[in-house]
């Protein structure tokens, strides 16, 4: 996702400060009480990595040290929000800008964090020289395929041994509200190279790094629908099943987890069913871009707690549903939020009609919200040592 910023109005921030009624977690603190431990520490009890997408401009901002501190202290896996996308890495043909991506990899190494590579093949955020070359005919179909192979090979080899999971192909499937409504492959790569580009991409990535986990990543994969032609989750399930049967080296499916409080959404049982279906194919799963946005009505923007409170509670419930389902599936390796603070969220800049926001675990002042404490409670109370078998009681005589 492309990062765009829009801060909440001061009235909302003031009301949130009172509404949240929680104490911020200090970076580097290690209190004995489990509720004071970091997300990464609590996730480690389950072998589950808790991650965030990272805005490199915010990470490098000397005037905003709390962003950097929280990335380091709360999370043990990081994803490049934008700096590993093709337009960022190769803005002009043959000239690579590795600096920001290298910085993130070094930051992760310093803080004992794993890195999710995002993304090798996507129809968005492509360099202009590539798309314009195809459009004007100076790049042929054969050359385009070779350029894609070269891009994947160059990027994956540069970070060989440093990337835990690669999002190899991202958002290749349509949505049921597209035309036609039957789910199908979409976008630049399917249009110009056909469906075979997906298998090629995974094979090229595997050849470049035999040790990285290779993922297909998409949104609206949280649960199955009716398993008909308009069911995106079922379409992706059938696609990755066929890839596996064809010997394509795909290791996992990433469910982005972009939710909104205005929708009905799902319960943990429905989400677990989808995760189980993918893991039954021999695939790992992960939540890769979790956020839960809300509509910024006039009342919310005016600071009306009667409108803000229900949205915070619904957001917490949705974050929690995904966490519970992930904990219930032993093949769910990581739970990554797409940015952790409203101060640096892509949502307000993207969803403008109607305006939406309030999508992350922390408000714009780095105060943790109910959503933060909800997923922390999920991690704490999912078995020993904090939850033990019941002690039977006998009648007193």
Residue, then its C-alpha position, 0 to 999 in steps of 0.5 A: x500500500x502507498x503511504x499517505x498521511x492525514x492527521x486527526x483533528x485536534x478535537x478527536x485527539x483530545x477525546x481519544x486521550x480520555x477515551x483510551x484511558x491506558x498508560x503508554x508502553x515505554x520502549x525497552x521497559x520489561x515489567x514483570x506483569x504480563x500486561x506490561x510486556x511487549x507484543x513481540x515478547x508475548x508473541x514469542x510464547x507462541x512462536x508467533x512473530x508480531x510485526x509492523x509495516x515501516x515508514x522509512x521517513x518516520x523511522x529516520x525522523x530525528x524529531x520523532x524518536x518514539x516511532x523508532x523506539x516502538x518499532x524496535x521494542x514492540x515488534x519482531x518482524x518488519x515489512x517495508x511499506x514502500x521502499x522495496x517496491x519496484x518504482x522505489x528500487x529502480x526509478x530509472x532503468x538500470x539504476x537502483x536505489x538500495x539505500x532505504x531498503x538496506x537501512x531497514x534490513x540493517x535496522x532489523x538485524x540490529x533489533x533482532x527482527x525478521x524481515x518480510x520482503x514486500x513486494x516482488x510482483x505487483x501491478x501498482x507502483x511500477x516505474x514509469x519507464x516500464x509501463x510507458x515502454x510497454x505502452x509505446x511498444x519499445x518494450x516487447x512482451x519477450x523483453x517484459x518477461x525478461x525484465x521481470x525475471x531480472x528484477x526478481x532475481x536481482x532483488x532477491x539475490x541482494x537480500x539472500x539470507x536476510x529476508x524471512x518471507x517474500x510477498x512474491x505476487x501481490x493482489x493478482x485477483x479481482x473483486x466480486x464488485x469488478x466487471x465481470x463479477x466472476x473472480x479472475x486474474x487482473x492487472x498489468x502482468x496478467x494482461x501482458x504476460x498471461x496467467x503463467x507469470x505467477x508460477x514463473x515469479x515463484x520459480x525465479x524467486x526460489x532460484x534466487x534464494x532457496x531459504x526464503x519463504x515465498x508467499x502469495x499475498x492478497x486482501x479480502x481473504x479472511x473467510x470463505x463466501x459461498x465458494x461460487x464464482x464470486x468468492x475471492x478466497x475460494x478462487x485464491x484457494x483453487x489457484x494456490x492448490x493448482x500451483x502446489x500440484x504443479x510443483x511451483x515453490x509457493x510456501x504460504x498465503x498472506x491474508x492482508x486483513x484490511x478491515x472496516x468497522x462499518x462492515x459485518x466482517x467475520x468471527x474467529x471460527x470463520x477466519x480459522x476455517x480459511x486459514x485451515x484450508x490453506x494450511x491443509x494444502x501444506x502452506x504456511x499462513x500469515x496476516x500481513x497488513x492488518x488495520x481496521x478503519x472507521x468512517x470519520x463522520x462529522x461527529x467523530x471529527x468533532x470529538x463526540x465520544x458517543x461516536x468514537x467509543x463504538x468505533x474503537x470497540x469495533x476496531x478492537x474486536x476485529x483486530x482480536x478476531x484475526x489474532x484469535x484465528x491466527x493463534x488457533x492455526x499452528x501454521x500461522x507464522x506472523x501477524x503484521x499490522x500495516x502501520x501501528x500509529x494513526x500519525x503515519x497511516x495510509x488510510x486517511x489519504x486513500x479513503x476520502x469519500x467518505x473519509x476514514x481513519x482510526x485504523x491502527x493500534x496507537x493514536x497519533x500521540x502514540x497512545x495505545x488503543x483498546x485494539x492494542x490491549x485486545x490483541x495483547x490479551x489474546x496473546x496473554x490468555x491463550x494457554x499456559x503459563x497465564x491460563x491453566x486448567x481449572x482446579x476442581x472444587x469439592x463441597x466444604x464440610 
